[in-house]
């Protein structure tokens, strides 16, 4: 995919296609008057962790992002963020066997990338 897709833009009320802006660090896009920055490695890791835990993604998804700096550490941080969010939102009742089973293989994968 080259830039944010139309459904992503529409979710933010944007209808103009995204155009890549030259220069700067990372990828920057503009849709109308709105400037969009590509997610950094930590934000990408949260999306990957969610996809692996809850949306049936395979470990190949994590491998596609492994070129990002400190990728393993970013995955670990993303999982800590999600685990903490679950704990604060639901407390002990959150930690069902199914919930732990969803996190376990993703934690193992993150640790393997972190070395």
N, C-alpha and C positions, 0 to 999 in steps of 0.2 A: 504494500500500500504506500502511496506517495502522499504523505500529509494526512490530516484528519479527513475522514470520509464525510459524506453528506449527512448521514444519520447522527454522527457525533456533533457536527456543526449545528444541525437542527435542534438537538437537545439544549443548546445554548441560545436558541433563537436566531441563529445565523443562517442565511440562505445563499450567500455568495460563496463560490468555490474558494478553497484556501490556495493562496499563492505563496511560494517560498520566497523569503527575503534573503538577499545576499549579505554576506558578512556576518559578524557576530560569532558567538560561541555556540556550538550545537546547531540544532535546526530551529529556525524561527519562521512562522507562517503568519499571513494576514488574511482575514476574512472580513471584508467591509472595513470598519474602523477598529476591529478587534485584532490585537496581536497575540499570537499563540506560541508558546515555547514548548518544545518537545520535552516530555517528562525526563527528569534525570534518572540515574540508575536506581536510586532508592524508590522513587515513585513507580518505576517499571517493575521493580521487585515486588511491590505490594500487589500490583495487578497480576503478576505471574503467580505469586503465592495464592491469591484468591482463586485464580483459574485452576490451579492444581488441586486445591483443597475442595472447592465447591462446584466447579463447572466441568469436570471430567477431562481437563487437559492432561496431556502426557508429559513425561520428563523432557521430551524433545523441545517443549516450549522453553524451559529453563536454559537448555543448551543454546537456543537461538540468541539469547541475551548474554551469554558467557563472555563475550568480547568487552563488555562494559567494565570499567575500573571497579575493582573490589567486589565483583559480582557475588561471590559467596557470602561475604560479609553483608551485602545489601539484602540478600535473601534471608539471612538470619535476622537482621534488624526488622525486615518486613513481617516475619513470623512473630517476633517478640511484640511488635506493634499490634498485630491482630489478636494474639493471645491475651495481651493486656486489655485490649478493647472488649473482648469477650468476657474477661474476668470482671471488669468494671461494670459492664452492662448487665450481666446475668448472674454473677457470683458463682457459687458452688453448683447451682442447678444447671449451669451451662455445660458442665463437664460430664456429659453422657458418654457412654462407651462409643457411640457413633461419632461424636465430636472428636474424641481422642483418636479414634481410628482414622479420621479424615486428616488430621494434622500429622500423625506419626510418620508416614512415608515422605511427606514434604519436608519435615524437619530433618530426616535422614539425608535427603537429597541436598538440602541447604548446607548441612554440615560437610557433606562430601565436596561441595564446591569451595567451602571456606578453608578446607584443608586441615 
